[in-house]
Structures are given as structure tokens and as C-alpha cells.
């Protein structure tokens, strides 16, 4: 692929992270308006799923199942790690801590993605592992990982010692781990099935696996939510159309083109956009310890990703 084409996908990755950085604040506003994390995920993904089906029908694609039950199982895993479990842990974290905290901790995902990719390539010797990016362990990766983990500790404990129930921050870490797992598979499934079909399958299994959570929850709060409020429907539409439908389609194509590790390294930009938006919209602030920890996380991720080569530039398939 020509350099211009590669630059375009890097630019799309940057813009996607800019929009996803704002979603932390948008979700926080919906939680403050009375919606639960599971309800927010379900509403935004139903809208996005309907939108994806409309696009597929216009394009003449009515396919329902993938080529094998193995691939269906992979899509189920993707629906959980990139859909229901990821957003449930992330949104619940937002209900228990500041949007800035969640965003900075979730940006540990590039390091987890790199470590997981290294492990899979080392342990598995098959066609799946060979399609993952070829990354090498070196001083930048080790130093960056240590610095980011120390920074995450600063953010979680906020410089005041051990907290016995740092619920929101731990949930944010689990969300990052989910995204790292999602990043191992999604690019390859997009290569095989095309962006729209693969993304639609992820949304379907994400919605399917959130149903038990909804059924076990008390949803009586919905009657008190003012859906006619511009703050509520505006944020829901932003999360559904821009952050889910558009950004997921673009991001899955980006991962399939420039590689899972290189693409995921752009996650470190998330906190920058979240911090700016949270300060302006929510009036959030950070303590010195949290601010220092956040800088350490960003610095660690940048250092860890600074020497990661990538050599995977296949021609994009149909989207």
C-alpha cells in the first residue's frame, strides 16, 4: 500500500480516538441523568445495529452466519470483549469514579495488547498467530510498561495509600483488558468478512450477552429519565451513531490494515481528549498525584510503542 493510503488510516485512527475520548464524558452525563451502564450500552448498540443492517441491506448483503461455528464462536468472544463486557465495565467505572480516571486507566490497553500479542505469537504457531503483528521485547517496551503501571497505581490510589475498594479504577482496568483481547481477533475477522458484516456480528453478540444483565437488574429508573431532554437524546445519538456505528466500522478497518498493535497504540490519545472535555463540560479536576500518575501512564505507553515495528499493510478488502 502506498504511503498516502497508510497515512489515511493513521489519520482515521487519530480521529476515532478523538471521538472515543469524548464518549467518557458523554456517558458520564447519561449516568448523571439516571441511566444505568447496561441501559446506555443497550440503547446505543440497538440504534447502531439497526443502522448497520440498513447499510448492509442497501449494499445487497443479507448474510446471517459466518463460514464456520469456530468463526461464530470468535464473533461471540468479540461481542463480549469489544461489546457487552467492555462497555459494562467501562460505564460502571464511570459511575464510580471520574471520567478522567477511567480514560487514563483504559489507555493501558495498548500495553496489554502488545503483551498479549507477544504471548500468542510465542505460544501458538499457526496461521492465526502469524497474522498478528511481529513485535519484539526491548528496553522501550519494558521501561514503558513499568512506568505506565506505576502511573496507574498513582491514579488508582490517588497518593493516599491502599484503598480497599477502588471499584471504578479496577473496572476500568478490566475494560482495558477486554479491549486487548478484542484487538487480537477483530482485524483478522474484518479481513475475512468485510467491515460491515464483522462489525454487525460483534454488535449482535454484544446485545445478546447484555440481556442477562438487564433481566437481573431493576429498570424502574427508566420512567424517571427525561428522554425528551436534549442532553439525554443528544448524547445517546452521539454514542450510537458516531461513537458506535461510524467509529467501530472505521476502527475495525484500521486494525485490519495497519495491524492490531499499531492501531491500539492510538488509545493513548484517549485521555487527552477526555481530560479537555471533562474539564470544560463536567468541571472535573485532578489532584497532583492523579495528574502525575496520568502523565506517567501516557509517557509509559508512548515509550512502549515508540519502537514497535509493523509490516502488515495488506490491501483493504471490501467494507
N, C-alpha and C positions, 0 to 999 in steps of 0.2 A: 504493500500500500504506500502511496506517495506521502511525503511529509505533510502536505496540506491536509490530506484526509485524516492522518493521525492527530494533527493539531486540532481539527474539528472535534474529534471525540474527547480530547483532553479539555477543550473548552466546554463541551456539553457536560462533562463530569464536574467541572467547576461551577457551572450554573445550577446543576442539580443539587449540589451541596449547599449553594446559597439559599435555594428554596427550602431544602430539608432543614437547614439551620433555623429558619423562621417557624417551622412546624412545632418546635418545642414550645414556643410562646403561644402559638395558636391553640395547641392542645391544652396548655395550662389555662387559657381563657375559657375554654369549653368546660373544663373541670370546675373552675370557679363558678360557672353558670349553672352547675348542678348535674352535668352528665358524668357517668362513670367511665373509666378507661375502656371497658369491654363494649359499652354502648357507642362510644366515639369510634372505635375501630370498626364495629359492625356497620354503622351508618355510612362512614366514608368509603368502606370497601364495597358495600352494596351498590352505591352510586357509581363507583369506578368500574365494578364488574359489569354493570348494565352498559356502561359506556364502551367497554372493551368488546362486548358482544355485538353492539351496534356497529362498531368499526369492522369486526370480523365478517358480519353479515353483508355489509356494503362491499367488502373485498371478495365476497363469494366463498368465505371459509366457514363451514359448519361442522368441522371435525370436533368430536367429543372426547375420544380416548387417544392416548399415545400408542406407540408401536408395541409396547410390552407392559406386563404387570410390574416389571422391575422399574421401568420409567415412571409408571403411575406411583409406585412407592417413593421414588425420588421426588416427584412433584408433591407428594404428601409431606415429606420432610421439609421441602422448600416452603410449603404453605404454612407449616408450623414455625419454622425458624425465621422466615422472612415475613411472615404474616401474623397469625394469632399470638404466638408466644412472644415474638419480638415486641409487638405493639402493646400487648398486655403488660409486660414487664416495664417497658419504657413509659407508658402512660400512667401506670400505677406509681412508678418512681416520681413522675411529675406531680402526683397528688401528695407526695410525702417529702419533697424537697424542692429547692429552687430549680427553675428551668436551666439556669447556667450550670449548676452542679451536674444535672443529668447529661447535658450536652457534652461537657468536658470529659465525663467518665465514659460515655458511649464512644468517644473518639479513640478509646483504647482498641477498638475493633481492628484497625489496620495491623497492629502488633499481633493480635490474636489470629488474624487471617494469615499473616506471614508464618507464625509458629505452626499453625495447623497445616498449612500447605507444605512446609518443610517436613513435618511428621508424616503426612500422607505419601509424599514422594519417596521418603526413606523406607517406609514400612510396606507400601504397595508397589508392585512392579507390573502395572497393567496399563491398558490404553487410557483408562480414566486418569491415573496419576500423571501420565506422560503429557496430558493436555493442560495440566496446571502449570503455572509459571515456574521457571527454573530459578529459584532464589538460593543464595549462599549465605551461610552464617559467617559473620565477620565482626570486627570491632564496632562499627556503627550500629549494627543490629543489636548487639549485646548491650552496649552503652545506652542506646536509645530506649531499650526495653526496661532496663533498671531505672533510668531517670523517669520514665513515664509511670512506672509502678510506684515509685516513691511519691511522685506528684499526686497520683490517685489516692494514696494514703493520706496525704495532706488535705485533699478535698473532702474525703470521707469523714475524717476525724476532726477536721477544721482546727487543728492545732491545739485541741483541748484534751488530748489523751484518748483512751479507749472509750468508745461509745457502745453500749451493749446492744443497741438496736438501730443501727444505721440503715434502716429499711430501704429508703429511697435510693441511696447510693449503691447498695448491693444489687438491687433490682436493675439499676442502670448498667452495672457490670454484666449481669446476666443477659441483658438486651444486646450488649456488645458481643458476647459470646455467641448468641443466636445469629447475629449478622455475620460473624466469621464463618459459621457453618454454612449459612446461605450462600456465601461468596465462593465456596468450594465447588458448588454444583451448578449454579444458575447460568453462568456463562456458557457451559457446555450444552445445557438443555436448550438455551436460546439458539446456539449454533445448529442444533439438530432440528428444532421445530419452528424456528422463527420467533420473533419477539412477541407478537401479539398472542399467539397460541400459548406460549410458555408463561407469559405474564398472567393470562386469563386462568390457567390451571393453578397457578400459585394463589390467586385471589379466591378461586373456588374452594381450595382446600383450607385456606386461611379462614374463610367464613364458616366452612363445615366444622372445623375444630374449635371455633369460638362458641358454638351453640351450647355445649355442656356448661360453660361458664355463665352464659346468660340464663340458662334454665335454673341454675343453682343460686342465682342472685336475686335480690329484691329490686325489681324495676319500677317500683311505685313512684320513684323520683321523677319519672318521665312526665307525669301530669303537672309537675311544678316548673318544668323547664319551658322558658318562653322562646319557642322555636320561631316566632314571628320577629324576634329581635334581630336586627342586622348583625349584631355581634355574634349571635349563635349561628344563623344560617350562612352568614358570610364566611365564618371560619370553617364550617362544615363543607361548604362548596370548595373553598381553597384546598382543604385537606383531601377532598375526594377527587376533584378534577385535576388540579395542578400537582399536588404532592403525591397522589397515588397513581392516577391514570397516566398522566404525562410523564412524571419523573420516573416511575417504575419502568415504563416502556423504554425510555431513554437510557436509564441506568443499566438495564439488562443488556441492551445493545452495546453499551460502552464496555461492560465487563467481557462480553464475548469478543470484542475487537482488540482492546489493549491489554487484557489479562486481568485475572481476579485480584492479584496483589497490587498491581499498579493502580487499578481503579479504586480499590478500597483505601489506598493511601490518601485519597482526596477527602476522606472522612475527617481528617484533622482540621479541615476548614470549617466544619460544622459549628464549633464553639464560638468562632469569631463572629459569625452572623447571628448566632443565638444571643451572645452577650450584648451586641449592639441593639438588637430588637428588644431584649428583656429589659434593658436599662431604659429605653425610650418608652415602651408600651406598658410594662409591668412595674417599673420603678424599682427593680431589684438592685441589690448591691452585693458586693463580695467583701469578706474580711481579708486581712492581709494574708493569713495562712491559706485561705481558699484561692486567692489571686496568685500567690506564689506557686501553689500546687498546680493550678491551671496552666501557668506558664511552663512548669516542668513537664506536664503532660504533652503540651504542644511541642516543646523542644525535643522531648524524647521521641515522639512519633516522627517528627521531621528528620531527626538524625538517623533513626532506624530505617527510614525509607530513602535516605539520600543516596545510597549506593546499590539499591536493588535494581538489577538489570531486567529488562524484559525484551523478549524476542518473539513475541507471539502477535503477529499482525495479519491474521487471515482476512481474506476479502469478506466484507459483510454479506451475509445471506439475506434473503428476503425478510422484511419485517412485517 
